[in-house]
Structure formats: C-alpha cells, structure tokens
C-alpha cells in the first residue's frame, strides 16, 4: 500500500514519541494487576484533559463505540430521547436510540449554523419529558460547532441527561465536562488527541450512573455496556482484554498535550483555523459556514464545475496527498481540511494548502494569489495580536 500523507479531519498524524510507545513491550493486561492501576491512572489523566472528575473509561474500539455504548447503557424500551440534529452525525444518534428500543424525537436545525439555544429552550418549555438528549460538539461533515456550554446546562435545567459526541472537538475545542454539566461525554483517540485509532473515551457522571443502575430491563449488549466496568479497580478486574499498547500510546499523547498546556493547544488550533479561513476567502473560494465553525476542521465549498470528488482524486494521484471531501449530500460539494492535533501546525497546513492550490489550478480554477502564501500572511497577522 502506498503511503499518502493525510489531512482529513482524522485520523491525524501521531508524534514520534507516541509511535514509539506502541512498539514497547507490555505485560499481559489480563493477568498483570499493575496494569489495572495503570489503566486507571491514564483514565484519570484523560479526565484532566476533559475537565472532569467523573469516571472515565477507555473502551477498546473506535470512537463510535462510545456513542453506541452511551445509548445502549441509558436506553430502555419506550424511553423518549431528544436528538438535537444539525448535521449528519447529530441525526445519526437516532439510529442508536432505535436500536436499543428507545423513541427518538429529532429536533432538527439548519446545518449551516450552531444549534440555537433559545429555540431549544422554547421547545423544552412545551415538551421536556425526555430521559436524555444527544448532541454533537463538532459535526465534522460540515465543521459546525455547537455550544455545549449553553446547551447542556439548559437541558439539565429541565432534568434531562446529556450525551455529547466530542470525538472531533475534544482537545481542539474546550469541552469542560464538569463545568458544562455533561453526563456522558464521548471522544476518540484518533482526532485532536493524536493517538492511534483504537480507543473510545467515555466519561460518566453520577447522574448517568444512577440512571443505568435503576433500569428496569437489562442492557441489551455486553461490549457496549458501560456498567461492566463498575468497580473494576476494587475488583482488580477489567471486563475484557485491553489493548495495552494503545493505552501506552494514549498516555504519551496526553503528556504531549499537558506539557504544551491546554490553553496553548486551544490557542494554536484557533490561530490555525482563523488563518486557514481567511486565506481560503482571500483566494476566492467560499467557506461552507460563515459562523459557528470548529477550530478542528474547515469546510470549503468547491465550485460545481470542478467538484470536490474530482479535486480530491486529482490531488491524490498527482501529489500523493489525501484530503477528505464530505459525506452524503455534501460529498461532491465540500472539501474538508483537517487541522487538529498534530496536523494543526503552520508548516503542515502550509503544505496541504499549497497542494490544494496546485490541484485547483490544474483543474482550471483561477485563484487570487497563492493559497499557501495567503495562509502564511494571515497566520502572521494572527500572531501579531
């Protein structure tokens, strides 16, 4: 398989010290009691990054496992669940709810802007009989960012548990789980954390634990059952064989983040995102969103006469670089530039924008100036203020 540098919105590149952690020998995680302590310590470190003292679990699976496990563990047959939808992943929660017998009520909004808090409040004043609500922090197909700091406390005002998909937001955008009253927050190692694909991250509040413990029916899954981890430290037993190498790699990736400092990481992502978007517009392309965009990914509208899919394929073949388009109805409309985690450094973004510039020029687009240089100019301005 030919290696192609990747600037999709995840999986991201991983730093060399993280890669080397994967290569180290590990003890047998099924029998080594010290591993249980290590797993617990890495989980707490993950909680520090997420801003929570709640229990954090590291599940052996890609980030979507966390979303399914949250729904599987909370949902009982007939439960009404509010699905806040302004994007493909936001709507997708309804399938997990249905899978476990719940009744999803989908409240849909324009996918070109963040979920409007006051409209949600107006809705809840009329109907708030829901066990829990789901929402996505950053819905990557369009890059839209939802304000969890306003939405989650609002839902809690009405006694509704909150489940947040922050797979593509976490570390690139503040999540502050405890401050924002998030009951179950889901993440993944392969995005802005910049660890290898393979672990789903789930934090669980005491309210969420109580809801699981007082169910009238058993959870209809083993692997997607968050309760199987209960009291694992006291019992000195994890429910299945954990990928020790993945946890070791995550440990090092978290150290990288904490050494840089969370605020510095957020600032780095913001400066990169702002410079990319200013450069794209100065070049003569349009952003898919005019506001409420995540600092982890930029969605660029590609002229119909070129098409995002053709541009993607041309750049891959001509320049050996992989850039993502979007999904569903936006597959041939949006080109997505991932600038999260280890991909959110100016020299790396300069490289990808230069290749996009070449690809567009090859296909007949006449931009204003050089996209890479426009980015450098904008980034320089970001650092002067």
Secondary structure, 3 states (H helix, E strand, C coil): CCCCEECCCCCCCCCHHHHHHHHCCCCCCCCCHHHHHHHHHHHHHHHHHHCCCCEEEEEECCCHHHHHHHHHHHCCCCCEEEEEECCHHHHHHHHHHHHCCCEEEEEECCCCCCCCHHHHHHHHHHCCCCCEEEEECEECCCCEECCHHHHHHHHHHCCCEEEEECCCCECCECCCCCCCCCCEEEEECCCCCCCCCCEEEEEECHHHHHHHHCCCCCCCCCCCCHHHHCCHHHHCCCCCCCCHHHHHHHHHHHHHHHHHCHHHHHHHHHHHHHHHHHHHHHHCCEECCCCCECCCEEEEECCCCCCHHHHHHHHHHHHCEECEECCHHHCCCEEEEECCHHHCCHHHHHHHHHHHHHHHHHCCCCCCCCHHHHHHHHHHHHHHC
